[in-house]
Amino acid sequence: MAFTPLHDRVLVRRVESEEKTAGGLIIPDSAKEKPSEGEVVSCGEGARKDSGELIPMAVNAGDRILFGKWSGTEVTIDGEEMLIMKESDILGIITDVKVAAAA
């Protein structure tokens, strides 16, 4: 089933969190929090101003994002748990930072 969010909403797939701490301790499933990081699966067309002009979305499908702990509504689509949230619930887009080697 294909799903397309409306207006300024996005469909997000949670990204699994690390199984170990920085010190090497394994975190049991019962102690893990749901991750607040995800991948945008699909986006609506954007919000509209009072004049009717379209405000384009700042995120696109495939973007890796951070969102608030209580953001979005959990839904199950094709047996997979996902989140639907407003674009304003997204805190930021994660980009890969490559460090250049010193010469």
C-alpha positions in Angstrom: 0.0 0.0 0.0 1.3 3.4 -0.9 0.8 6.2 1.6 1.2 9.9 1.0 0.8 12.4 3.9 -1.2 15.5 3.3 -0.2 19.2 3.8 2.9 19.7 6.0 3.0 16.1 7.4 5.7 13.5 7.0 5.9 9.8 7.3 8.9 8.7 9.3 10.5 5.3 9.9 12.4 5.1 13.2 16.1 4.3 13.0 17.2 1.6 15.5 19.4 2.8 18.4 22.8 1.5 19.4 22.8 -1.8 21.3 25.9 -0.8 23.4 26.9 2.3 25.4 30.0 4.2 24.6 31.7 2.2 27.4 30.8 -1.1 25.8 27.8 -2.1 28.0 25.0 -3.9 26.2 21.6 -2.3 26.7 18.8 -4.8 27.2 15.6 -4.3 25.2 13.6 -3.5 28.3 15.8 -0.5 29.1 16.0 1.0 25.6 14.1 4.1 24.8 12.4 4.5 21.4 14.9 6.4 19.2 14.2 10.0 18.3 16.0 9.6 15.0 14.4 8.5 11.8 14.3 8.5 8.0 11.6 10.4 6.1 9.7 7.9 4.0 7.3 10.4 2.3 6.2 14.0 2.6 3.1 16.0 1.9 3.1 18.9 -0.5 3.6 21.6 2.2 1.6 24.0 4.2 -0.3 27.0 2.7 -0.2 30.6 3.7 -3.5 32.5 4.3 -3.2 33.8 0.7 -3.2 30.2 -0.6 0.5 30.2 -1.6 2.3 26.9 -1.1 5.1 26.8 1.4 7.4 24.0 0.2 8.7 21.3 2.6 12.2 21.7 4.1 12.6 17.9 4.2 12.5 15.3 1.5 12.1 11.5 1.3 15.3 9.8 2.4 16.4 12.6 4.8 17.6 11.4 8.2 16.1 13.6 10.9 15.9 14.2 14.7 12.5 14.7 16.3 11.1 15.3 19.8 10.5 12.4 22.2 6.7 12.7 22.1 6.4 13.9 18.5 4.1 12.3 16.0 1.4 9.7 15.9 2.3 6.0 15.7 0.7 4.1 12.9 1.2 0.7 11.3 1.5 0.6 7.5 2.1 -2.8 5.8 2.9 -4.3 9.2 5.7 -1.8 9.9 5.4 0.7 12.8 6.0 4.3 11.6 5.2 7.9 12.7 3.2 10.6 11.1 4.2 14.1 12.3 4.0 17.7 11.3 7.1 19.2 9.7 7.3 21.6 12.7 7.9 18.6 15.0 11.2 17.9 13.2 14.2 19.3 15.1 16.7 19.0 12.3 18.2 17.1 9.4 21.3 14.9 10.0 24.0 15.1 7.4 27.2 13.1 7.1 30.1 15.3 8.0 33.4 14.2 6.4 36.6 15.4 7.9 39.4 16.2 5.5 42.7 14.7 6.3 45.4 17.2 7.4 48.1 17.7 4.9 
